[in-house]
Amino acid sequence: MTRSKGNDEEGIEVNVSYGYFLKLAEHLKNRLYYYILYLSTVLLGLIISQYNNTIGSKSNHVEALI
């Protein structure tokens, strides 16, 4: 009798940890989207600034790109 009770408790514990894992995975997935969006905008900004610097060193039409 105590053995089946122990198995039930272990099953509940596994379900709780699995639910926690699912919540954590969903949270990390949302966070990952934010990181990807942030990094892509930062990289785009760096590329544009580098492009502006190369154009600006050759000519004075930097304002036209912005």
N, C-alpha and C positions, 0 to 999 in steps of 0.2 A: 504493500500500500504506500509506504513512504517512497518507494522507488518511482512509482508513476507520478507522485506529486513532484518529485525532484525533476522528472522529465518535463512536466508541465511548466515548472518555473524556468527551466532552461529554454524551453520553446518561447515563452513570453519574453525572456531576456533577449533572445536572438531577434524576435520581431521588433522589439523596441530599438535595438542597435541598428537593424536594417532600415527602419523608418528614419532614424537619425542620419544614417548614411545617405539615404535618398534626399533628405532635406539639405544635407551638407553638399551633396553633388549638385543639386539645383542651385544652391547659393553660389558655389564656385563657378558654375556654368554662367550665371548672370554676371558674376564678377569678371569672368574671362572675356565676355563680350565687351564690358566696359574697358578692360585693359587693351583689347585689340583696337577698339575705337580710338582710345586715347593715343596709343602708339602710332596708329595710322595717321592721325591728325598731326602729331608731332613730326613724324617723318615727312609728311607732305609740307609742313611749314619749313622744315630744314631744306628740302629740295627746292622750294620756291625761293627761299632766302639765298641759297647758293646760286640759283639761276639768276636772281636779281643782281647778285654780286658780280657774276661773270658778264652780264649784259651792261651793268653799270660801269664796269671798268673799261668797256669798249665804247660806250656812248652815254649820253646824259638822259635817256628816255626811260628812267626807272619808274617814274610816276605812272607811265602809261600801262605798266604791267599790273599795278595795284588797282 
